[in-house]
């Protein structure tokens, strides 16, 4: 009887462990290692991101090592007994960058401006190549004499006499109306 109870208890316990592992991996805890969950984070996910608008990430930056755990124990006592190096080490265990480091200029704008000029230069050279090798000469209808002849023909044919071109031409005087 005791063997049966032991066997069923072992099965239930192993099923519980597997279930807990599945839940942990589903919620992302399996990916964070031994880092401590300290907040809600971005949309409740367990990830670390230095962001000024969300200053408290969900997990600490570094995993818990022996040094960090010793400092955390000292942290529980009087903070005046901690040295500045200890306080900095505690900060760096929780955060990757300070606010000043996050907001410092990165120089990324230089890459963007360079890319903009490079793309603009390539587009200009492509346009020159198209004009020289792809497009032919303009048709003769683009010449000024041809356009004047076409305008005279439209006036002679009285194209759109109510509110168009012919309505602006004085046929008796042979010139444009004022």
Secondary structure, 3 states (H helix, E strand, C coil): CHHHHHHHHHHHHHHHHHHHHHHHHHCCHHHCCCCCECCCCCCCCCCCCCCCCCCCCCECCCCCCHHHHHHHHHHCCCHHHCCHHHHHHHHHHHCCCCHHHHHCCCCHHHHHHHHHHHHHHHHHHHHHHHHHHHCCCCCHHHCHHHHHHHHHHHHHCCCCCCCCCHHHEECCCCEECC
